[in-house]
Amino acid sequence: MPGDMPLLALQQHMLRALQEPLSGESRTRTALAPRPEGASHVVSQVADLLLTPSASLRPAERLELYHRQYWFRLLDALEEDFPALQRWLGTAAFWDLAEGYLLAHPSRSFTLRHLGYALPAYLPKHAFRNPVTALDTAFALDLARLEVALCQAFEAGERPPLAGAALGESTIALQPYVKLLSLDYPVDTLWRQRRLSSARRERFARAQPRTRWLIVYRRGSRVEVERVPRAAFAILVALQNTGHLERALEDVATVPGLLRCQDQSRIADWFSQWVARGWFCAG
């Protein structure tokens, strides 16, 4: 190892090597498709620059041990955070997506909790090795958005909740762990199923795009997903945007056809439930 190399330069060389795609034996231990390009020249160059041989391993072989574990850990982290997406795409297509995503969006955080946050933005741009239908991609995008929201809700903070009597007097915000999602496909149903048989997959594949309004939130140590009526969702969005109860209700009331008679009679019940869950805090 060059003794006069600054620490930052050494770290940059190592990171550049570790972020190279897996190859050879390391790759065959995963579900990733083979790479015809062969071993990375970058890994070999960095190894020769920074490492010496051991009694049994060449420099490139020594570095490959770290290179392999780096990728294995990142791929495992994405697999843990997106189980429903993996069930929908299948293992091979999911790992292909995961590798492409990590090459385009390498980890830049000290924690793996944020690793997949940009996956919904990346997914429509990904060129799958094997053909994936437009419906598969659209369904996968909604799944990715849902599973990112689940991760965000799980780790988000919590602020002192507002009492119901204070809603009309305070600037209102939603708790950081409350996430609002408007999705086209019944991905919340798929997310709840631990297995996806071919028959069930076919039923999901026949689903027509129709907006579903979901609230993702944390209750204790559990993350919940709940479908709500369009009007309830619109009220929460308006509160999030305006921070004021009266203004939010006025905004919703001005949208033609949004508040039906049955919705107007349920608004008080919705707010009672939301306050009881502690969803509101001071803005």
JOUR-V395189 format. One record per run of one state. SS is the DSSP state (helix for helix, strand for strand, loop for the rest). FROM is the first residue (numbers start at 1). LEN is the number of residues. If there is no record, write none. Layout:
SS&FROM&LEN / SS&FROM&LEN
//
This chain:
loop&1&6 / helix&7&12 / loop&19&5 / helix&24&5 / loop&29&12 / helix&41&10 / loop&51&8 / helix&59&23 / loop&82&1 / helix&83&7 / loop&90&1 / helix&91&14 / loop&105&7 / helix&112&3 / loop&115&4 / helix&119&5 / loop&124&10 / helix&134&22 / loop&156&5 / strand&161&1 / loop&162&2 / helix&164&3 / loop&167&5 / strand&172&3 / loop&175&4 / strand&179&5 / loop&184&3 / helix&187&6 / loop&193&5 / helix&198&8 / loop&206&6 / strand&212&8 / loop&220&2 / strand&222&6 / loop&228&2 / helix&230&13 / loop&243&2 / helix&245&9 / loop&254&7 / helix&261&4 / loop&265&2 / helix&267&10 / loop&277&3 / strand&280&3 / loop&283&1
//
